[in-house]
Amino acid sequence: MHWMASAMRAARAQLDIATHNLANASTDGFRRTAATTTIARDGLAVFERTVREQGAVRSTGRRFDLALLGEGAFHVGTTLTREGAFTRDRDGFLIDDRGRRLHGAHGVLRVSEDATIASDGTVRDGGRVVERIPLPPATRVLAGALETSSVNPIGETLAILGAQRAFETAQKTLLAIDATREKAANDVVRVR
């Protein structure tokens, strides 16, 4: 019974991961999470990891939309994100849709409307270098574009169906074990 309960917990964890991925299928810069089920000492366990697949890049034509090509993330506020839809606020800071400011190598990024961002992360304003967006080696920035989600909606839908079936199978097995135990206990009482 313990193993079936752990199988139900594992299926539920896989279902949660797949539904989270599917919910973010249209979120720019989102990288899907993969679930791996392993046999542990006390039952089945699910481990999750972020898949390092590059999402497709779509052109937007907006000057401060930035797509990362390779590893890394943008530092906005106190978090890291690959979502690169930035706009310039009234004070000249580049912000995301939540109002968090984009950080460069030396602090928050403040630019004029005419600033440009090169593929190596160099920020030029008025012809001079004013800042640099820190990037890991071999990573480039593409201005005027956004990285789309790396989620395959069909694959995640199939993962949801598989997790639901696994849960139902474990549940039915658990009910069958319980019914067998109950019948055995009742039969012992009748024999006496």
Secondary structure as UniProt FT lines:
FT   HELIX           2..23
FT   TURN            24..26
FT   TURN            28..29
FT   STRAND          33..40
FT   TURN            41..42
FT   STRAND          43..50
FT   STRAND          57..59
FT   TURN            63..64
FT   STRAND          65..69
FT   STRAND          74..76
FT   TURN            77..78
FT   STRAND          79..81
FT   STRAND          87..88
FT   TURN            90..91
FT   STRAND          93..95
FT   TURN            97..98
FT   STRAND          101..104
FT   TURN            105..106
FT   STRAND          107..108
FT   TURN            113..114
FT   STRAND          116..117
FT   TURN            119..120
FT   STRAND          122..125
FT   TURN            126..127
FT   STRAND          128..132
FT   TURN            137..138
FT   STRAND          140..143
FT   STRAND          145..147
FT   HELIX           153..191
//
